[in-house]
Amino acid sequence: KRPILYSDEASPPCRAVLLAAESLGLDLEIREVNLFKGATWSEEYKK
C-alpha cells in the first residue's frame, strides 16, 4: 500500500516532501487538497 500525501501546490512543505520522496524513490499516492476552498473540512480529510 502506497503512502498518501495530502498536498496543495501552494504549500512549500508539500513540495519539499515530494522532492524528498522522489529522491528516495518512494511511490506516493497524491491527493490534491485546496486549502483555500476549505478542503480540510471534507469528510475524507477528517478520517
C-alpha distance matrix in Angstrom:
0.0 3.8 6.6 9.1 12.7 15.5 18.1 21.8 23.6 26.5 24.7 25.5 23.0 20.1 21.6 21.8 18.1 17.5 20.1 18.7 15.2 17.0 19.3 16.7 14.8 11.6 9.7 9.4 9.3 12.9 14.7 18.4 20.4 24.2 25.7 29.2 28.8 27.5 23.9 23.1 25.1 23.0 21.5 17.8 18.4 20.0 17.1
3.8 0.0 3.8 6.4 9.5 12.6 14.8 18.5 20.1 23.0 21.3 21.9 19.5 16.6 17.9 18.2 14.5 13.7 16.4 15.3 11.7 13.6 16.1 13.9 12.1 8.6 6.4 5.6 6.0 9.6 12.0 15.5 17.8 21.4 23.0 26.4 26.3 25.4 21.8 21.2 23.6 21.7 20.8 17.0 17.1 19.2 16.8
6.6 3.8 0.0 3.8 6.6 9.9 12.4 16.1 18.0 20.6 18.5 19.1 16.4 13.7 15.5 15.6 11.8 11.8 14.8 13.5 10.3 13.0 15.5 13.3 12.5 8.7 7.5 5.3 6.0 8.6 10.6 13.9 15.6 19.3 20.3 24.0 24.1 22.9 19.5 18.5 21.2 19.7 19.1 15.4 14.8 16.8 14.7
9.1 6.4 3.8 0.0 3.8 6.4 9.2 13.0 15.2 17.8 16.0 17.2 14.9 11.8 14.1 14.9 11.4 11.3 14.8 14.3 11.5 14.0 16.9 15.5 14.7 11.0 9.3 5.8 4.7 5.9 7.1 10.4 11.9 15.6 16.8 20.4 20.4 19.2 15.8 15.0 17.7 16.2 15.9 12.3 11.5 14.0 12.4
12.7 9.5 6.6 3.8 0.0 3.8 5.8 9.6 11.8 14.2 12.2 13.5 11.3 8.1 10.6 11.7 8.5 8.6 12.3 12.3 10.3 12.7 15.6 15.0 14.7 11.4 10.3 6.6 6.1 4.9 6.1 8.3 9.6 13.1 14.0 17.6 18.1 17.2 14.1 13.3 16.6 15.7 16.3 13.0 11.3 14.2 13.6
15.5 12.6 9.9 6.4 3.8 0.0 3.8 7.1 10.2 12.2 10.6 12.9 11.2 8.1 11.1 12.9 10.5 10.7 14.5 15.0 13.5 15.7 18.7 18.4 18.2 15.1 13.7 10.0 8.5 6.1 4.9 5.9 6.1 9.6 10.4 14.0 14.4 13.4 10.4 9.8 13.1 12.5 13.6 10.6 8.6 11.8 12.1
18.1 14.8 12.4 9.2 5.8 3.8 0.0 3.8 6.5 8.7 7.4 9.8 9.0 5.7 8.1 10.7 9.3 9.0 12.5 13.9 13.0 14.6 17.6 18.1 18.0 15.5 14.4 10.9 10.0 6.6 6.0 5.0 5.5 8.1 9.2 12.4 13.5 13.4 10.8 10.9 14.6 14.4 16.2 13.6 11.4 14.8 15.6
21.8 18.5 16.1 13.0 9.6 7.1 3.8 0.0 3.8 5.4 5.4 8.7 9.3 6.7 8.4 11.6 11.4 11.0 14.0 15.9 15.7 16.8 19.6 20.7 20.8 18.6 17.6 14.3 13.3 9.7 8.5 5.8 5.2 5.8 7.0 9.5 11.1 11.8 10.1 10.9 14.5 14.7 17.3 15.3 13.1 16.4 17.9
23.6 20.1 18.0 15.2 11.8 10.2 6.5 3.8 0.0 3.8 5.5 7.8 9.7 7.4 7.2 10.9 11.6 10.5 12.7 15.4 15.5 15.9 18.6 20.3 20.3 18.8 17.9 15.2 14.7 11.0 10.8 7.9 8.5 8.3 9.8 11.2 13.2 14.7 13.4 14.6 18.0 18.2 20.9 18.8 16.8 20.2 21.6
26.5 23.0 20.6 17.8 14.2 12.2 8.7 5.4 3.8 0.0 3.8 6.4 9.1 8.3 8.4 11.5 13.0 12.8 14.5 17.0 17.8 18.4 20.7 22.5 23.0 21.6 21.1 18.3 18.0 14.3 13.8 10.7 10.1 8.8 8.9 9.7 12.6 14.1 13.7 14.6 17.9 18.9 21.9 20.3 17.8 20.8 22.8
24.7 21.3 18.5 16.0 12.2 10.6 7.4 5.4 5.5 3.8 0.0 3.8 5.5 5.4 6.5 8.9 10.2 10.9 12.7 14.6 15.6 16.9 18.8 20.3 21.2 19.6 19.6 16.7 16.8 13.5 13.3 11.1 10.2 10.0 9.3 11.2 14.1 14.6 13.9 13.8 17.5 18.6 21.3 19.5 16.6 19.3 21.1
25.5 21.9 19.1 17.2 13.5 12.9 9.8 8.7 7.8 6.4 3.8 0.0 3.8 5.4 5.1 6.2 8.8 9.8 10.6 12.4 14.2 15.3 16.6 18.4 19.8 18.7 19.4 17.1 18.0 15.1 15.7 14.0 13.6 13.8 13.1 14.8 17.9 18.3 17.6 17.3 20.9 22.2 24.6 22.6 19.6 22.2 23.6
23.0 19.5 16.4 14.9 11.3 11.2 9.0 9.3 9.7 9.1 5.5 3.8 0.0 3.8 5.4 5.0 6.3 8.7 9.9 10.5 12.3 14.2 15.4 16.5 18.2 16.7 17.6 15.2 16.4 14.0 14.8 13.9 13.5 14.4 13.5 16.0 18.8 18.5 17.4 16.3 20.0 21.2 23.1 21.0 17.9 20.2 21.3
20.1 16.6 13.7 11.8 8.1 8.1 5.7 6.7 7.4 8.3 5.4 5.4 3.8 0.0 3.8 5.3 5.1 6.3 8.7 9.9 10.5 12.3 14.3 15.3 16.3 14.4 14.7 12.0 12.9 10.2 11.2 10.5 10.7 12.3 12.3 15.1 17.3 17.2 15.4 14.8 18.6 19.2 21.0 18.5 15.8 18.6 19.4
21.6 17.9 15.5 14.1 10.6 11.1 8.1 8.4 7.2 8.4 6.5 5.1 5.4 3.8 0.0 3.8 5.4 5.0 6.2 8.6 9.8 10.5 12.4 14.2 15.2 14.1 14.6 12.7 14.0 11.4 13.1 12.1 13.1 14.2 14.7 17.0 19.3 19.8 18.2 18.1 21.9 22.2 24.2 21.6 19.1 22.1 22.8
21.8 18.2 15.6 14.9 11.7 12.9 10.7 11.6 10.9 11.5 8.9 6.2 5.0 5.3 3.8 0.0 3.8 5.4 5.1 6.2 8.5 9.9 10.7 12.3 14.1 13.4 14.8 13.3 15.4 13.5 15.5 15.2 16.0 17.4 17.3 19.8 22.3 22.4 20.8 20.1 23.9 24.4 26.1 23.4 20.8 23.4 23.8
18.1 14.5 11.8 11.4 8.5 10.5 9.3 11.4 11.6 13.0 10.2 8.8 6.3 5.1 5.4 3.8 0.0 3.8 5.4 5.1 6.0 8.5 9.9 10.4 12.0 10.4 11.8 10.0 12.3 11.0 13.3 13.8 14.8 17.0 17.1 20.1 22.1 21.8 19.7 18.8 22.5 22.7 23.9 21.0 18.5 21.0 21.0
17.5 13.7 11.8 11.3 8.6 10.7 9.0 11.0 10.5 12.8 10.9 9.8 8.7 6.3 5.0 5.4 3.8 0.0 3.8 5.5 5.1 6.1 8.6 9.9 10.4 9.2 9.8 8.4 10.6 9.2 12.1 12.5 14.4 16.6 17.6 20.4 22.1 22.2 19.9 19.6 23.3 23.0 24.3 21.2 19.2 22.2 22.1
20.1 16.4 14.8 14.8 12.3 14.5 12.5 14.0 12.7 14.5 12.7 10.6 9.9 8.7 6.2 5.1 5.4 3.8 0.0 3.8 5.5 5.1 6.2 8.6 9.8 10.0 11.6 11.3 14.0 12.9 15.8 16.0 17.9 19.7 20.5 23.0 25.1 25.4 23.3 23.0 26.8 26.7 28.1 25.0 22.9 25.8 25.7
18.7 15.3 13.5 14.3 12.3 15.0 13.9 15.9 15.4 17.0 14.6 12.4 10.5 9.9 8.6 6.2 5.1 5.5 3.8 0.0 3.8 5.4 5.2 6.2 8.5 8.5 11.1 11.0 14.3 13.9 16.9 17.8 19.4 21.6 22.0 24.9 26.9 26.7 24.5 23.7 27.4 27.4 28.4 25.2 23.1 25.5 25.0
15.2 11.7 10.3 11.5 10.3 13.5 13.0 15.7 15.5 17.8 15.6 14.2 12.3 10.5 9.8 8.5 6.0 5.1 5.5 3.8 0.0 3.8 5.5 5.1 6.0 4.9 7.3 7.5 11.0 11.4 14.7 16.2 18.3 21.0 21.9 25.0 26.5 26.2 23.6 22.9 26.5 25.9 26.6 23.1 21.5 24.1 23.2
17.0 13.6 13.0 14.0 12.7 15.7 14.6 16.8 15.9 18.4 16.9 15.3 14.2 12.3 10.5 9.9 8.5 6.1 5.1 5.4 3.8 0.0 3.8 5.4 5.0 6.0 7.8 9.0 12.2 12.5 16.0 17.2 19.8 22.2 23.5 26.2 27.7 28.0 25.3 25.2 28.7 28.0 28.9 25.4 24.0 26.8 26.0
19.3 16.1 15.5 16.9 15.6 18.7 17.6 19.6 18.6 20.7 18.8 16.6 15.4 14.3 12.4 10.7 9.9 8.6 6.2 5.2 5.5 3.8 0.0 3.8 5.5 7.8 10.6 12.2 15.7 16.0 19.6 20.7 22.9 25.2 26.2 28.9 30.7 30.8 28.4 28.0 31.6 31.1 31.9 28.5 26.9 29.5 28.7
16.7 13.9 13.3 15.5 15.0 18.4 18.1 20.7 20.3 22.5 20.3 18.4 16.5 15.3 14.2 12.3 10.4 9.9 8.6 6.2 5.1 5.4 3.8 0.0 3.8 5.6 9.1 11.1 14.8 15.9 19.5 21.2 23.4 26.1 26.9 30.0 31.5 31.3 28.6 27.8 31.3 30.7 31.1 27.6 26.1 28.4 27.1
14.8 12.1 12.5 14.7 14.7 18.2 18.0 20.8 20.3 23.0 21.2 19.8 18.2 16.3 15.2 14.1 12.0 10.4 9.8 8.5 6.0 5.0 5.5 3.8 0.0 3.8 6.5 9.4 13.0 14.6 18.3 20.3 22.9 25.8 27.1 30.2 31.3 31.2 28.3 27.9 31.3 30.2 30.5 26.8 25.8 28.3 26.9
11.6 8.6 8.7 11.0 11.4 15.1 15.5 18.6 18.8 21.6 19.6 18.7 16.7 14.4 14.1 13.4 10.4 9.2 10.0 8.5 4.9 6.0 7.8 5.6 3.8 0.0 3.8 6.1 9.8 11.7 15.3 17.7 20.2 23.3 24.6 27.8 28.8 28.4 25.3 24.7 28.0 26.8 26.9 23.2 22.2 24.7 23.1
9.7 6.4 7.5 9.3 10.3 13.7 14.4 17.6 17.9 21.1 19.6 19.4 17.6 14.7 14.6 14.8 11.8 9.8 11.6 11.1 7.3 7.8 10.6 9.1 6.5 3.8 0.0 3.8 6.8 9.3 12.9 15.6 18.4 21.7 23.4 26.6 27.1 26.9 23.5 23.4 26.4 24.9 24.8 21.1 20.6 23.3 21.6
9.4 5.6 5.3 5.8 6.6 10.0 10.9 14.3 15.2 18.3 16.7 17.1 15.2 12.0 12.7 13.3 10.0 8.4 11.3 11.0 7.5 9.0 12.2 11.1 9.4 6.1 3.8 0.0 3.8 5.9 9.4 12.2 14.8 18.2 19.8 23.1 23.5 23.1 19.8 19.6 22.6 21.2 21.3 17.5 16.9 19.7 18.2
9.3 6.0 6.0 4.7 6.1 8.5 10.0 13.3 14.7 18.0 16.8 18.0 16.4 12.9 14.0 15.4 12.3 10.6 14.0 14.3 11.0 12.2 15.7 14.8 13.0 9.8 6.8 3.8 0.0 3.8 6.6 9.9 12.7 16.2 18.2 21.4 21.3 20.9 17.3 17.5 20.2 18.3 18.3 14.5 14.4 17.5 16.0
12.9 9.6 8.6 5.9 4.9 6.1 6.6 9.7 11.0 14.3 13.5 15.1 14.0 10.2 11.4 13.5 11.0 9.2 12.9 13.9 11.4 12.5 16.0 15.9 14.6 11.7 9.3 5.9 3.8 0.0 3.8 6.3 9.4 12.7 14.8 17.9 17.9 17.9 14.5 15.0 18.0 16.4 17.2 13.7 13.1 16.5 15.9
14.7 12.0 10.6 7.1 6.1 4.9 6.0 8.5 10.8 13.8 13.3 15.7 14.8 11.2 13.1 15.5 13.3 12.1 15.8 16.9 14.7 16.0 19.6 19.5 18.3 15.3 12.9 9.4 6.6 3.8 0.0 3.8 6.4 9.9 12.2 15.2 14.8 14.6 11.1 11.9 14.6 12.9 13.9 10.5 10.1 13.8 13.7
18.4 15.5 13.9 10.4 8.3 5.9 5.0 5.8 7.9 10.7 11.1 14.0 13.9 10.5 12.1 15.2 13.8 12.5 16.0 17.8 16.2 17.2 20.7 21.2 20.3 17.7 15.6 12.2 9.9 6.3 3.8 0.0 3.8 6.6 9.4 12.0 11.8 12.3 9.2 10.8 13.7 12.5 14.5 11.8 10.9 14.7 15.5
20.4 17.8 15.6 11.9 9.6 6.1 5.5 5.2 8.5 10.1 10.2 13.6 13.5 10.7 13.1 16.0 14.8 14.4 17.9 19.4 18.3 19.8 22.9 23.4 22.9 20.2 18.4 14.8 12.7 9.4 6.4 3.8 0.0 3.8 6.0 8.9 8.7 8.7 5.8 7.3 10.4 9.8 12.4 10.5 8.8 12.4 14.1
24.2 21.4 19.3 15.6 13.1 9.6 8.1 5.8 8.3 8.8 10.0 13.8 14.4 12.3 14.2 17.4 17.0 16.6 19.7 21.6 21.0 22.2 25.2 26.1 25.8 23.3 21.7 18.2 16.2 12.7 9.9 6.6 3.8 0.0 3.8 5.5 5.6 6.8 5.5 7.9 10.6 10.8 14.1 13.1 11.3 14.5 16.8
25.7 23.0 20.3 16.8 14.0 10.4 9.2 7.0 9.8 8.9 9.3 13.1 13.5 12.3 14.7 17.3 17.1 17.6 20.5 22.0 21.9 23.5 26.2 26.9 27.1 24.6 23.4 19.8 18.2 14.8 12.2 9.4 6.0 3.8 0.0 3.8 5.5 5.3 5.5 6.5 9.3 10.8 14.2 13.8 11.2 13.7 16.6
29.2 26.4 24.0 20.4 17.6 14.0 12.4 9.5 11.2 9.7 11.2 14.8 16.0 15.1 17.0 19.8 20.1 20.4 23.0 24.9 25.0 26.2 28.9 30.0 30.2 27.8 26.6 23.1 21.4 17.9 15.2 12.0 8.9 5.5 3.8 0.0 3.8 5.6 7.5 9.3 11.1 12.8 16.5 16.6 14.4 16.7 19.7
28.8 26.3 24.1 20.4 18.1 14.4 13.5 11.1 13.2 12.6 14.1 17.9 18.8 17.3 19.3 22.3 22.1 22.1 25.1 26.9 26.5 27.7 30.7 31.5 31.3 28.8 27.1 23.5 21.3 17.9 14.8 11.8 8.7 5.6 5.5 3.8 0.0 3.8 5.7 8.5 9.3 10.4 14.2 14.6 13.2 15.5 18.5
27.5 25.4 22.9 19.2 17.2 13.4 13.4 11.8 14.7 14.1 14.6 18.3 18.5 17.2 19.8 22.4 21.8 22.2 25.4 26.7 26.2 28.0 30.8 31.3 31.2 28.4 26.9 23.1 20.9 17.9 14.6 12.3 8.7 6.8 5.3 5.6 3.8 0.0 3.8 5.4 5.7 7.7 11.4 12.3 10.5 12.2 15.5
23.9 21.8 19.5 15.8 14.1 10.4 10.8 10.1 13.4 13.7 13.9 17.6 17.4 15.4 18.2 20.8 19.7 19.9 23.3 24.5 23.6 25.3 28.4 28.6 28.3 25.3 23.5 19.8 17.3 14.5 11.1 9.2 5.8 5.5 5.5 7.5 5.7 3.8 0.0 3.8 5.3 5.5 9.1 9.1 7.5 10.1 12.9
23.1 21.2 18.5 15.0 13.3 9.8 10.9 10.9 14.6 14.6 13.8 17.3 16.3 14.8 18.1 20.1 18.8 19.6 23.0 23.7 22.9 25.2 28.0 27.8 27.9 24.7 23.4 19.6 17.5 15.0 11.9 10.8 7.3 7.9 6.5 9.3 8.5 5.4 3.8 0.0 3.8 5.6 8.4 8.5 5.7 7.4 10.6
25.1 23.6 21.2 17.7 16.6 13.1 14.6 14.5 18.0 17.9 17.5 20.9 20.0 18.6 21.9 23.9 22.5 23.3 26.8 27.4 26.5 28.7 31.6 31.3 31.3 28.0 26.4 22.6 20.2 18.0 14.6 13.7 10.4 10.6 9.3 11.1 9.3 5.7 5.3 3.8 0.0 3.8 6.7 8.5 6.8 7.1 10.7
23.0 21.7 19.7 16.2 15.7 12.5 14.4 14.7 18.2 18.9 18.6 22.2 21.2 19.2 22.2 24.4 22.7 23.0 26.7 27.4 25.9 28.0 31.1 30.7 30.2 26.8 24.9 21.2 18.3 16.4 12.9 12.5 9.8 10.8 10.8 12.8 10.4 7.7 5.5 5.6 3.8 0.0 3.8 5.5 5.5 6.6 9.3
21.5 20.8 19.1 15.9 16.3 13.6 16.2 17.3 20.9 21.9 21.3 24.6 23.1 21.0 24.2 26.1 23.9 24.3 28.1 28.4 26.6 28.9 31.9 31.1 30.5 26.9 24.8 21.3 18.3 17.2 13.9 14.5 12.4 14.1 14.2 16.5 14.2 11.4 9.1 8.4 6.7 3.8 0.0 3.8 5.5 5.2 6.8
17.8 17.0 15.4 12.3 13.0 10.6 13.6 15.3 18.8 20.3 19.5 22.6 21.0 18.5 21.6 23.4 21.0 21.2 25.0 25.2 23.1 25.4 28.5 27.6 26.8 23.2 21.1 17.5 14.5 13.7 10.5 11.8 10.5 13.1 13.8 16.6 14.6 12.3 9.1 8.5 8.5 5.5 3.8 0.0 3.8 5.5 5.7
18.4 17.1 14.8 11.5 11.3 8.6 11.4 13.1 16.8 17.8 16.6 19.6 17.9 15.8 19.1 20.8 18.5 19.2 22.9 23.1 21.5 24.0 26.9 26.1 25.8 22.2 20.6 16.9 14.4 13.1 10.1 10.9 8.8 11.3 11.2 14.4 13.2 10.5 7.5 5.7 6.8 5.5 5.5 3.8 0.0 3.8 5.5
20.0 19.2 16.8 14.0 14.2 11.8 14.8 16.4 20.2 20.8 19.3 22.2 20.2 18.6 22.1 23.4 21.0 22.2 25.8 25.5 24.1 26.8 29.5 28.4 28.3 24.7 23.3 19.7 17.5 16.5 13.8 14.7 12.4 14.5 13.7 16.7 15.5 12.2 10.1 7.4 7.1 6.6 5.2 5.5 3.8 0.0 3.8
17.1 16.8 14.7 12.4 13.6 12.1 15.6 17.9 21.6 22.8 21.1 23.6 21.3 19.4 22.8 23.8 21.0 22.1 25.7 25.0 23.2 26.0 28.7 27.1 26.9 23.1 21.6 18.2 16.0 15.9 13.7 15.5 14.1 16.8 16.6 19.7 18.5 15.5 12.9 10.6 10.7 9.3 6.8 5.7 5.5 3.8 0.0
